[in-house]
Amino acid sequence: MSTMTWHPYISDTTVGDIRVYLGLASPQLGNRRDIAVYLPPSYARQPDRRYPVVYMQDGQNLFDEATSFAGEWRADETMEELAGEGLEAIIVGVPNAGADRMAEYSPFRDQRHGGGQGHVYLRFLIDTLKPLIDRDLRTLPGRAHTGILGSSMGGLISIYGFFAYPEQFGFVGAMSPSLWFARGKVLTAIRRCPPILGQIYLDMGDAEPARSVGLCGDLHALLLAKGYMPERDLRYVLEEGAGHDEAAWARRLPDALRFLLRGRSHPL
């Protein structure tokens, strides 16, 4: 395993210390992608400190207006703000694979949309990307300090990944997850899983399609039935007037990360 060569990420719309590894190859998926990583403000100043890591999907949309689909999430600005509150983490932005996005983010095959490569994508995160991140950066590598987060189809693969790989992920953010994919089969899969120790952030906008809102409510009820305690293990947000778009996810991201990073960001 070779050491990753990091380059500064330079853009007019980024803030803080963001670095990029160009063309990381995935032997699982047979493709390559650039990995952008945000490092906390104290990273350079405190060389003995280690940090929790959040693996975020649709990395093109996180930091840079120029690469985003329809507006960036301002994840870098959010983390700079949270650092002032004592919450710091490494954010790993994993770009989607373009035309293969739906296939990689879907754990099950849908009769209309196809897909079903989610297991392979998660193995890429776990077996290829995470070992390199843990080797080259000062992470807290255990599951309790390793999270996964995404929106829409990225939210679907994130919530599935938390339950499918409990030995890897200790917290999850599922923003407007596409639970409808494959006729809601992910709910059936989660129902069969034992409760997984960790924190879950789940949200939806009430102006999103009624079916999506209903399924998200169903997932919330399922998680409560499994024993997840509101505001201790589980935060559920139904935002009034919010649609299915980048602006809504950017708006909700700060509180999502506040909940998920609570108690995880601390100097050693």
C-alpha positions in Angstrom: 0.0 0.0 0.0 1.7 3.2 -1.1 1.4 6.5 0.7 -1.1 8.8 -0.9 0.2 12.0 -2.6 -1.9 14.9 -1.4 -2.2 18.2 -3.3 -3.7 21.5 -2.1 -7.3 22.0 -3.2 -7.5 25.5 -4.6 -10.8 27.2 -5.4 -12.4 30.6 -4.9 -15.3 29.0 -2.9 -13.4 26.8 -0.5 -12.1 27.7 3.0 -9.7 26.0 5.4 -7.3 23.2 4.7 -8.6 21.0 1.9 -6.4 18.5 0.1 -7.0 16.2 -2.8 -5.7 12.8 -3.8 -6.0 12.5 -7.6 -7.3 9.4 -9.3 -7.7 7.0 -6.4 -8.3 3.6 -8.1 -11.0 1.2 -6.8 -10.2 -2.4 -7.5 -13.7 -3.3 -6.4 -15.5 -1.0 -8.8 -12.9 -0.7 -11.6 -12.9 3.1 -11.7 -11.0 6.1 -10.3 -12.0 9.2 -8.5 -10.4 12.2 -6.8 -10.8 12.3 -3.1 -11.1 15.7 -1.4 -10.4 15.8 2.4 -11.1 18.7 4.7 -8.7 18.9 7.7 -9.7 20.7 10.9 -8.1 24.1 11.9 -6.1 22.6 14.7 -4.7 19.8 12.6 -1.4 21.6 11.7 -1.1 23.2 15.2 -1.6 20.0 17.3 0.6 17.3 15.7 -0.3 14.7 18.4 -4.0 15.1 18.1 -6.3 12.6 16.2 -9.7 13.2 14.8 -13.0 11.5 14.0 -13.7 11.0 10.3 -16.9 11.4 8.4 -17.1 9.8 4.9 -19.5 11.9 2.9 -21.1 10.9 -0.4 -21.4 13.1 -3.5 -18.1 14.8 -2.8 -18.4 17.1 -5.7 -21.1 19.0 -3.9 -19.5 19.4 -0.5 -16.9 22.2 -0.8 -16.7 23.8 -4.2 -19.4 25.7 -6.0 -17.5 25.1 -9.3 -17.9 21.3 -9.1 -21.3 21.1 -7.5 -24.4 19.9 -9.2 -26.8 22.6 -8.0 -25.0 24.6 -5.3 -22.5 23.4 -2.7 -23.2 22.2 0.8 -20.6 24.6 2.3 -19.3 21.7 4.4 -15.9 23.4 4.8 -17.6 26.6 6.1 -19.7 24.5 8.4 -16.7 22.7 9.9 -14.8 26.0 10.4 -17.9 27.3 12.3 -18.2 24.1 14.3 -14.5 24.2 15.2 -15.3 27.4 17.1 -17.7 25.3 19.2 -15.1 22.7 19.9 -16.3 20.2 17.3 -13.6 19.1 14.8 -13.5 16.2 12.4 -11.8 15.1 9.1 -14.3 15.2 6.3 -13.6 12.8 3.4 -15.5 13.9 0.3 -16.1 10.8 -1.9 -17.3 11.9 -5.4 -20.1 10.0 -7.0 -19.3 8.1 -10.2 -21.5 10.2 -12.5 -23.6 7.8 -14.7 -22.9 5.0 -12.2 -24.0 7.0 -9.2 -27.3 5.3 -8.8 -25.8 1.8 -9.2 -23.1 2.5 -6.6 -25.5 4.0 -4.1 -28.1 1.3 -4.3 -27.8 -1.8 -2.1 -30.6 -3.5 -3.9 -31.7 -3.7 -7.6 -34.7 -1.8 -8.6 -36.9 -3.2 -11.4 -37.1 0.2 -13.1 -33.8 1.9 -12.3 -31.4 -1.1 -12.0 -28.5 -0.6 -9.6 -27.5 -2.9 -6.8 -23.8 -2.2 -6.6 -24.0 -0.7 -3.1 -22.2 -3.6 -1.4 -19.3 -3.3 -3.8 -19.2 0.5 -3.2 -19.2 0.1 0.6 -16.3 -2.4 0.3 -14.4 0.3 -1.7 -14.9 2.7 1.2 -14.0 0.1 3.9 -11.2 -1.9 2.2 -9.5 0.7 0.0 -10.3 4.2 1.0 -10.4 4.0 4.8 -7.1 2.1 5.3 -5.4 4.8 3.2 -7.0 7.7 5.1 -6.1 6.0 8.4 -2.5 5.5 7.3 -1.8 8.9 5.9 -3.9 11.1 8.3 -4.2 11.4 12.0 -7.5 9.7 12.5 -9.3 8.0 15.3 -9.8 4.8 13.3 -12.3 2.9 15.5 -15.9 2.6 14.6 -17.1 4.9 17.4 -15.2 7.7 15.6 -16.0 6.7 12.0 -19.2 8.0 10.4 -20.9 7.9 7.0 -23.3 10.6 5.6 -25.1 11.4 2.5 -28.3 12.7 0.9 -30.9 11.2 -1.5 -29.3 8.1 -2.9 -26.2 8.9 -0.9 -28.5 8.9 2.2 -29.8 5.5 1.2 -26.3 3.9 1.0 -25.3 5.7 4.2 -28.1 4.3 6.4 -27.7 0.9 4.8 -23.9 1.0 5.4 -24.4 1.7 9.1 -26.6 -1.3 9.6 -24.7 -3.6 7.1 -21.3 -2.9 8.5 -21.6 -2.2 12.2 -18.0 -3.1 12.8 -17.0 -0.1 10.6 -19.4 2.7 11.2 -20.4 4.2 14.6 -22.7 7.0 13.4 -24.6 7.9 10.3 -26.4 10.9 8.7 -29.2 10.1 6.2 -30.5 13.3 4.7 -33.7 12.9 2.5 -32.7 9.3 1.9 -34.2 7.6 -1.2 -35.9 4.9 0.8 -38.4 4.3 -2.1 -35.6 2.6 -4.2 -36.3 -1.1 -4.8 -39.8 -0.7 -3.2 -38.4 0.2 0.2 -36.4 -3.0 0.6 -33.9 -1.1 2.8 -36.6 -0.9 5.5 -37.0 -4.6 5.4 -33.3 -5.1 5.7 -33.0 -2.7 8.7 -36.0 -4.3 10.4 -34.1 -7.6 10.3 -31.0 -6.2 11.8 -30.3 -6.0 15.6 -30.0 -2.5 17.0 -26.5 -1.1 16.3 -24.8 0.9 18.9 -24.3 4.5 17.6 -26.0 7.7 16.6 -28.4 8.2 13.7 -29.4 11.5 12.2 -32.4 11.3 9.8 -34.2 14.1 8.0 -36.6 15.0 5.3 -38.3 18.1 3.9 -42.1 18.1 4.2 -42.3 19.5 0.6 -40.6 16.4 -0.8 -42.8 13.8 -2.5 -45.4 12.4 -0.1 -44.2 8.8 -0.6 -40.6 9.8 0.5 -41.9 11.7 3.5 -44.1 8.7 4.5 -41.2 6.2 4.2 -38.9 8.4 6.2 -41.6 8.6 8.9 -41.8 4.8 8.7 -38.0 4.5 9.2 -38.2 6.9 12.2 -40.9 4.7 13.8 -38.9 1.6 13.1 -35.8 3.0 14.8 -37.8 4.1 17.8 -39.2 0.6 18.0 -35.7 -0.8 18.0 -34.9 1.2 21.1 -33.1 4.2 19.7 -33.7 7.1 22.1 -34.6 10.6 20.7 -31.8 13.1 21.1 -29.5 10.5 22.7 -29.2 8.0 19.8 -31.5 9.4 17.2 -32.4 12.8 15.8 -35.2 13.1 13.3 -35.9 16.4 11.5 -38.9 17.1 9.2 -38.2 20.6 7.9 -41.2 22.7 7.0 -41.3 23.9 3.4 -38.0 22.2 2.4 -37.6 20.3 -0.9 -35.2 17.7 -2.2 -32.2 19.9 -3.1 -28.7 20.9 -2.2 -29.7 24.1 -0.5 -31.9 22.2 2.0 -29.1 19.7 2.8 -26.6 22.6 3.3 -29.0 24.3 5.6 -29.5 21.2 7.8 -25.9 20.0 7.7 -24.6 22.1 10.7 -27.1 20.7 13.2 -26.7 17.2 11.7 -22.9 17.3 12.4 -23.4 18.9 15.8 -25.5 16.0 16.8 -23.3 13.3 15.3 -19.9 14.8 16.5 -21.1 15.5 20.0 -18.6 13.8 22.4 -16.4 12.6 19.5 -14.2 15.6 18.9 -11.6 16.0 21.6 -7.8 16.5 21.9 -5.8 13.5 23.1 
